[in-house]
Amino acid sequence: MIEIKNITKSYGHEKNKVVVLKDISFSIKEGSFVSIMGTSGSGKTTLLKCISGIDMVDSGEILYKNKDITKLNSEQRKLFRRANIGMVFQSFDLLPILNVRENILLPMKLNHLKHDEDYFNEIVEILGINSKLKNRISELSGGEQQRVAIARALITKSKLLCADEPTGNLDKKNTVEVMNLLKKINTEMNTTILMITHDHQVAEYADEIIKMDDGRIEKWK
């Protein structure tokens, strides 16, 4: 589904230049669940941002079903991401002025698309938030907010879900619930998941684990 070929990424210029990704290559099969682990500063979040088209690489190729997204400009990458990639962040990034249903459907509104109500109902049932659709975000627990963020990421029928520390702001109970839900989405909906985490127990939910250090892939389980 995804092929990463010899990508490099740096920030800054000349004397202040910091190389974050160093000639990284690997592939991700469709329907797989992959965790990326590493210490702070290892490059894992930058790698996720490049794969999802948020950041541009300095060199190399990122092929999504044979389409090289590194050849797209910023606006094209944004539109491609909206149509093909669901994003889940540690901070949830939900809009408090909208209720749960409106937050989930926001990507469809931004893309000027009509949503599939049957698919919407399937997602909220799987995530266990079908009774919360009229609630404001402030009325939800942290675990429930993360479920809403996951539903929002899936509503466009994206087959790739990129999650950056999705359990970072959750307690142990909610962490287990959210990870079980991600695993269920992976297996039942055949959604490919690429997840950043520093938690070894969370990483074990994945089929494959990539370990990064100093901008390179050190180990692959």
C-alpha positions in Angstrom: 0.0 0.0 0.0 2.8 2.4 0.9 6.4 2.4 -0.2 9.0 4.7 1.4 12.1 4.9 -0.7 15.3 6.6 0.6 13.6 9.6 2.2 15.6 12.3 4.0 14.3 15.3 6.0 16.0 18.1 7.7 15.1 21.4 9.4 17.0 24.6 9.4 19.8 25.8 7.1 23.6 25.5 6.8 25.2 25.7 10.2 21.8 25.3 12.0 20.7 22.4 9.8 19.4 19.3 11.7 18.9 16.1 9.8 15.9 14.3 11.2 15.3 11.4 8.8 18.4 9.7 7.2 17.8 7.6 4.1 14.8 5.6 5.3 13.2 2.9 3.2 10.4 0.4 4.1 7.0 -0.7 2.9 3.6 -1.1 4.6 1.1 -3.8 3.4 -2.5 -3.0 3.0 -4.5 -4.0 6.1 -1.5 -4.1 8.4 -1.1 -2.5 11.8 2.3 -1.0 12.2 3.8 0.8 15.3 6.7 3.2 15.2 8.6 3.5 18.4 11.6 5.6 19.5 12.9 8.0 22.0 12.1 11.7 21.8 14.0 13.2 18.9 14.4 9.9 17.1 12.4 11.2 14.1 9.2 9.0 14.5 6.7 11.9 14.5 8.5 13.6 11.5 8.3 10.3 9.7 4.6 10.0 10.2 4.1 13.6 9.1 6.0 13.0 5.9 4.1 9.8 5.1 0.8 11.5 5.7 1.8 14.5 3.5 1.8 17.1 6.3 5.6 17.7 5.9 7.6 17.6 2.7 10.7 15.4 2.4 14.1 16.7 1.2 14.6 13.7 -1.1 13.3 10.3 -1.8 9.8 9.0 -2.7 6.7 8.1 -0.8 4.4 6.0 -2.9 0.7 5.6 -1.9 -0.7 2.9 -4.1 2.0 3.9 -6.7 1.2 7.6 -6.5 4.2 9.6 -5.4 3.0 12.2 -3.0 6.4 13.9 -2.8 5.6 15.2 -6.3 2.6 17.1 -5.0 2.6 20.7 -3.9 1.2 21.8 -0.4 -2.4 22.3 -1.6 -2.4 19.0 -3.6 -1.0 17.1 -0.6 -3.7 18.6 1.7 -6.5 17.5 -0.7 -4.9 14.1 -1.1 -4.6 13.7 2.7 -8.3 14.7 3.2 -9.4 12.1 0.6 -7.1 9.2 1.5 -5.7 9.4 5.0 -7.4 9.7 8.4 -5.4 11.5 11.2 -5.7 10.9 14.9 -3.7 13.1 17.3 -2.8 12.9 21.0 -4.6 16.2 21.7 -7.9 15.0 20.0 -8.2 18.4 18.1 -12.0 18.4 18.4 -14.1 21.6 18.0 -15.9 22.5 21.3 -18.5 24.6 19.5 -19.7 21.5 17.6 -21.5 18.4 19.0 -20.2 14.9 18.5 -22.1 14.2 15.3 -20.9 17.5 13.8 -17.3 16.9 14.8 -17.3 13.5 13.1 -18.9 14.8 9.9 -16.6 17.9 9.7 -14.2 16.4 7.1 -17.1 15.6 4.8 -18.3 19.2 5.1 -14.8 20.6 4.4 -14.6 18.4 1.3 -18.2 19.3 0.2 -19.2 15.7 0.2 -22.4 13.9 1.3 -21.7 11.3 3.9 -22.9 7.7 3.9 -25.4 7.5 6.8 -25.2 3.7 7.0 -21.4 3.9 7.2 -21.6 6.7 9.8 -23.9 4.5 11.9 -21.5 1.5 11.6 -18.5 3.6 12.8 -20.2 5.1 15.8 -21.6 1.7 16.8 -18.2 0.1 16.6 -16.7 2.9 18.6 -19.5 2.9 21.2 -20.5 6.5 20.8 -23.9 6.2 19.1 -25.6 7.5 22.3 -23.4 10.6 22.5 -24.0 12.2 19.1 -25.8 15.2 20.4 -23.4 15.8 23.3 -20.9 18.7 23.3 -17.2 17.7 23.5 -17.0 19.2 27.0 -19.5 16.6 28.2 -17.3 13.6 27.2 -14.5 11.8 29.0 -11.0 11.7 27.5 -11.6 8.2 26.1 -14.9 9.2 24.5 -13.2 12.3 22.9 -10.5 10.0 21.4 -13.3 7.8 20.0 -14.9 10.8 18.4 -11.5 11.7 16.9 -11.1 8.2 15.5 -14.6 8.3 14.0 -13.8 11.7 12.4 -10.6 10.2 10.8 -12.6 7.2 9.4 -15.7 9.1 8.1 -14.1 9.8 4.6 -13.6 6.0 4.3 -9.9 6.4 4.4 -8.1 3.1 4.2 -5.0 4.5 6.0 -5.2 5.7 9.6 -2.2 7.6 10.9 -2.2 8.0 14.7 0.3 10.1 16.6 0.4 9.0 20.3 -3.4 8.2 20.3 -3.3 7.1 23.9 -0.9 9.7 25.2 -3.5 11.7 27.1 -5.5 8.7 28.4 -5.5 6.7 31.6 -4.8 3.0 31.6 -8.4 1.9 31.3 -9.2 4.2 28.4 -5.9 3.3 26.8 -6.9 -0.4 26.7 -10.3 0.4 25.4 -9.0 2.7 22.6 -6.4 0.2 21.5 -8.9 -2.6 21.4 -11.1 -0.4 19.2 -8.2 0.4 16.9 -7.4 -3.4 16.6 -11.1 -4.0 15.8 -11.1 -1.4 13.1 -7.9 -2.8 11.7 -9.3 -6.4 11.5 -13.0 -5.8 10.8 -12.7 -2.8 8.4 -9.3 -3.8 6.9 -8.0 -0.3 7.7 -4.3 0.0 7.6 -3.0 1.7 10.7 0.3 3.5 11.2 0.8 4.5 14.8 3.4 6.4 16.8 3.8 5.5 20.4 6.4 5.5 23.2 4.5 2.9 25.2 5.7 -0.7 24.7 2.4 -2.2 25.8 0.5 -0.1 23.3 3.0 -1.0 20.5 2.3 -4.7 21.1 -1.2 -4.3 19.7 0.4 -3.9 16.2 1.4 -6.7 13.9 4.7 -5.1 13.2 6.9 -2.7 15.2 9.5 -0.3 13.7 12.1 1.0 16.2 13.8 4.3 15.3 16.9 5.9 16.7 18.7 9.1 15.5 16.7 9.3 12.3 17.2 5.8 11.2 15.3 2.5 11.4 17.2 0.3 13.9 14.9 -2.7 14.4 11.9 -4.2 12.7 9.8 -6.7 14.5 
